[in-house]
Amino acid sequence: MDFAGVQRRLEHLRREIGRHDYQYYVLNEPLIPDAEYDRLLRELEGLEADYPELVTPDSPTQRVGGSPAEGFDEVNHAVPMLSLGNAFSDEELAEFDRRARDRTGSDQPLVYLAEPKLDGLAVSLRYEQGLLLRAATRGDGSRGEDVTRNVRTIAAIPLRLLGTGWPEVLEVRGEVFMPRRGFEAFNRQARERGEKPFANPRNAAAGSLRQLDPRITAQRPLAFYAYGLGEVSTADLPDTQSGRMAWIKGWGLPVSPELAVVTGVAGCLGYYRRMGERRDGLDYDIDGVVYKLDSIAQQEQLGFVSRAPRWALAHKFPAQEELTRLLAVEFQVGRTGALTPVARLEPVFVGGVTVSNATLHNMDEVERKDVRIGDTVIVRRAGDVIPEVVRSLPERRPADAQPILLPAHCPVCGSDIVRPEGEAAARCSGGLWCGAQRKEAIKHFASRRAMDIDGLGDKLVEQLVEQGLIQNPADLYTLTLEQLASLERMAERSASNLLAALDASKATTLERFLFALGIREVGEATARALARSFGDLEPLMAADESRLQQTPDVGPVVAAHVHAFFRQPHNREVIGQLRDADIRWKPLEVVSPAVSPLAGKTFVLTGTLSHPRDEIKDRLLALGAKVAGSVSKKTDYLVAGADAGSKLTKAGELDIPVLDEEGLNRLLEGLSP
Ligand code: JCF
């Protein structure tokens, strides 16, 4: 780069960093991931180190960070609030330790106090005569914002120190943060209220602390850990960092339980790795660990560079969010037919590994995140969780970015894709046929509450599919003794038992058969209602969605799934093969619910009746009536057996017609089969 090029680049970096500072600190709405911001800042620092004559006083490198927001009084920090130098690799840590040993002239390994680096907001708490007098944000390190009224709402922070004999003035520095559980609960509630959720716990902590109305802060689940001291009006302090932390703790201030005294680079690295492994299990976000020389005498020997101590270092974990480009989107079909959009990415190093695929969850998320093919996107990989696309950066969208479209047909079997109104998941409707759903469909078909094929468990289904012996439920009925006996761990006797069980399963009921088909949203109750409403399979298969919706408890979503299922040629083919295999049931006589005089009437059953209640209930449901559990104004008839109690009284109060069993029988006469 020539000199003019360097000047242009410096100007560009300063403008960009200034813009992102404003987004982050003032608006609480970061546009780019931290890692990208760090790179901009490091590039600027590097160029300024090479061209010190080009450093300007307004360069973002010339302050610690953060500008006081409007609306808060300013607070001067008598002892400046420091920032920390960063290390992004083991080598940078070793370099830091080498310099520290040189400057202290120590030929022994140095002793450090190590702690997790919380991802929150630094504050300074000032106690006078044991009382919390003032709380301030770091601001630019010398002047911060007065957030006393907000900090006083944080339960973990004592308003009065424990014990007696406190120093006249005690300033404690630490990090305010929002534990993950509280963050998730808060965001869930925000979404329910239709409000914008916070991007991450750190933004949530910062946003909550900088509320102008402390009543809002009070409702936010904030916590605090102390990590150091500011002004203290006594010279009589412990002479190690660890001793001082114990001293702070003695006054009732919360201190991280993870503090550990470690020795040399090896001790630091061991701590770094241990915390890295435990990172996802902690209830708060950390973005690295901090090492501080434990000896205060050594800290004093080392002193400061600009605003950061030479005796402390933040060793960062690999970033969990990175920028990359979305190259394409493919759709994966899950075991139950749900379609998952999967992003193909330009490979990027994130969360410690190279990632080239990430989930987009479902089409609702794609739409909410406004992601298009060709976009620059933020990918997140935290711990062992599947990497995900967090959002796009619309300001970097190329002109030829393409929208992500849900395919019309299943990429595995070609059946129609259904996405009922209001459902997040799109699904393949080829339940009985689709290769992706094969195993689940057959397991369900054979299960006890469905076709009840004795001896055909999940493991056996998997074996049969994997051996290529069956592809759909109808193939079960073509299995031969030799095929079964050839399977691993299958004795001839079990094989012939299984064949007998398959044969026995053929005589079934319509409702079991419908349930066995594994149509989305069709559980046992819906299968029963459909069987009662249609009586046989053919009219059900021919029904349109509005006819389906006349079935009790069948709404638009169920109707859409049932209708789509029976429209798929492959499903019809498998059903045909099942009928050819002599699967049979007794058709039920039905009274069309639309013409039944009981359609839509609500019954309540009470007292001792001569038939099981379920039986009576089934008859009523078959006639399009509803059966409720309690008497209300909406009840049309109360059926009262012997010893009826409060329901009978209530029906009397509400003037609801009461039938005894005989009355009910007369009502049903001529109506039901
Ligand atoms: O947890 C932190 N974010 C953290 C920040 C911990 C520390 O021990 C710090 C810090 C910032 C400055 N110590 C200093 C001196």
Boltz pocket constraint, residues with backbone or C-beta under 6 A from the ligand:
constraints:
  - pocket:
      binder: B
      contacts: [[A, 82], [A, 83], [A, 84], [A, 115], [A, 116], [A, 117], [A, 118], [A, 119], [A, 120], [A, 122], [A, 175], [A, 227], [A, 228], [A, 290], [A, 309], [A, 312]]
      max_distance: 6.0
